[in-house]
Amino acid sequence: MEYKKHYSVLKAECIQYLTENADFSKKCFFADLTFGGGGHTFALKDTSPNSYVFSCDQDPDALKNGRERIEREGAVGKITLFDTNFVHFPEVVKREAPQVLVEGGFDGILLDLGVSSHHFDEATRGFSFRFEGPLDMRMDYDNPDIKTAAEILETYPEKELERIFREYGEERYSKKIAKRICETRVKDPIKTTKDLENILFHCYPKEDRYGKTNPSTRVFQALRIEVNQELDVITNVVDQLFPMLKIGGRLAIISFHSLEDRIVKNEFKKISQGLELFAEILTKKPILPSEQEILENSRSRSAKLRVIERVKAPREKNKYKHLSGQTNTFDDSSDDE
Ligand SMILES: C[S@@+](CC[C@H](N)C(=O)[O-])C[C@H]1O[C@@H](n2cnc3c(N)ncnc32)[C@H](O)[C@@H]1O
């Protein structure tokens, strides 16, 4: 299926952070664990003739499109694209690309979390209530071991559905919605995006139904997170990636909602308190897209970039402080430190 266009979020900022300490007179290794449309991967490859990028994705459309693009743009040998969930990326590198670790590790590793525009804009994937489509929502849609959103709605106990909507969607009406779903499913299976949207519509009070954001967004987000186990994979991979960095190497993560960002922030904090490897958190507050970027791509508005560097010994000053007020708008939320 044709891969829908994806705008790469915070691209210039990611490249700057990930390449700043790289010594391009030698081979440099980068990793992009969320290939998507390949925007960040190709930008990393283009940083120097000595740059090599190891990327992965779990989405068959992203992989097919990516392999064709790598071939078409003459990047075979410079970009290696693995078909894997990124939680397995460390093992895959050890097995398939051990030279990276033998030669000292990665200069930069990037995760640009979540789904791509392709997922939202392709009706057959079932991620969006804007189109009629099957309630699938699996990124890895040819994996029969993963439950689709429709299977979750059909089989999960009411209490579990309520928890998912509350925790992953921060949905106020989670109890009412879970109850309505369980009442409906005994009569009619809930198979399509529009079946679900219709149920949700009747769960919200009239004044909430026609706001700026469609209230169904929260339940769709919650289901997507549950289908793809999006929070667990982040929690499980971050501390495995850090030791794969060279000294001076950086791990940059872009998140798109507070649940993801909280995990990234906490994982970075834990790493920075480790006693065996030393780390410096470079983004005291997360980097946000500029107003210009948000104008060009409204989906970037919720993006937050955090970066951590592997250092030889703990440093004291955050030399990025000066960047904070200038090119980017910064989040002032009080829990950021
Ligand atoms: C936001 S998009 C990345 C866009 C990309 N940076 C670009 O510039 O085009 C996220 C991509 O990561 C993939 N992805 C998300 N979670 C994943 C996981 N756990 N394992 C592998 N790929 C994942 C999705 O399939 C999607 O293609």
The ligand as an SDF file (V2000), in Angstrom:
LIG
                    3D

 27 29  0  0  0  0  0  0  0  0999 V2000
    6.5280    9.0110   14.3870 C   0  0  0  0  0  0  0  0  0  0  0  0
    6.9270    7.7480   13.2580 S   0  0  0  0  0  0  0  0  0  0  0  0
    8.5870    8.0670   12.8550 C   0  0  0  0  0  0  0  0  0  0  0  0
    8.7680    8.9960   11.6960 C   0  0  0  0  0  0  0  0  0  0  0  0
   10.2020    9.1250   11.2300 C   0  0  0  0  0  0  0  0  0  0  0  0
   11.0650    9.6510   12.2630 N   0  0  0  0  0  0  0  0  0  0  0  0
   10.2860    9.9740    9.9910 C   0  0  0  0  0  0  0  0  0  0  0  0
   11.0140   10.9810    9.9850 O   0  0  0  0  0  0  0  0  0  0  0  0
    9.6170    9.6670    9.0110 O   0  0  0  0  0  0  0  0  0  0  0  0
    7.0910    6.3480   14.2720 C   0  0  0  0  0  0  0  0  0  0  0  0
    7.4510    5.0880   13.5190 C   0  0  0  0  0  0  0  0  0  0  0  0
    7.9460    4.1790   14.4770 O   0  0  0  0  0  0  0  0  0  0  0  0
    7.3690    2.9200   14.3070 C   0  0  0  0  0  0  0  0  0  0  0  0
    7.2920    2.3350   15.6420 N   0  0  0  0  0  0  0  0  0  0  0  0
    6.6100    2.7710   16.7110 C   0  0  0  0  0  0  0  0  0  0  0  0
    6.7870    1.9700   17.7690 N   0  0  0  0  0  0  0  0  0  0  0  0
    7.6300    1.0060   17.3560 C   0  0  0  0  0  0  0  0  0  0  0  0
    8.2190   -0.1270   17.9860 C   0  0  0  0  0  0  0  0  0  0  0  0
    7.9480   -0.4390   19.2600 N   0  0  0  0  0  0  0  0  0  0  0  0
    9.0580   -0.8910   17.2720 N   0  0  0  0  0  0  0  0  0  0  0  0
    9.3550   -0.5990   15.9690 C   0  0  0  0  0  0  0  0  0  0  0  0
    8.8110    0.4430   15.3120 N   0  0  0  0  0  0  0  0  0  0  0  0
    7.9650    1.2340   15.9950 C   0  0  0  0  0  0  0  0  0  0  0  0
    6.0160    3.1740   13.6910 C   0  0  0  0  0  0  0  0  0  0  0  0
    5.6100    2.0660   12.9250 O   0  0  0  0  0  0  0  0  0  0  0  0
    6.2810    4.4090   12.8410 C   0  0  0  0  0  0  0  0  0  0  0  0
    6.6230    4.0470   11.5370 O   0  0  0  0  0  0  0  0  0  0  0  0
  1  2  1  0
  2  3  1  0
  2 10  1  0
  3  4  1  0
  4  5  1  0
  5  6  1  0
  5  7  1  0
  7  8  2  0
  7  9  1  0
 10 11  1  0
 11 12  1  0
 11 26  1  0
 12 13  1  0
 13 14  1  0
 13 24  1  0
 14 15  1  0
 14 23  1  0
 15 16  2  0
 16 17  1  0
 17 18  1  0
 17 23  2  0
 18 19  1  0
 18 20  2  0
 20 21  1  0
 21 22  2  0
 22 23  1  0
 24 25  1  0
 24 26  1  0
 26 27  1  0
M  CHG  2   2   1   9  -1
M  END
$$$$
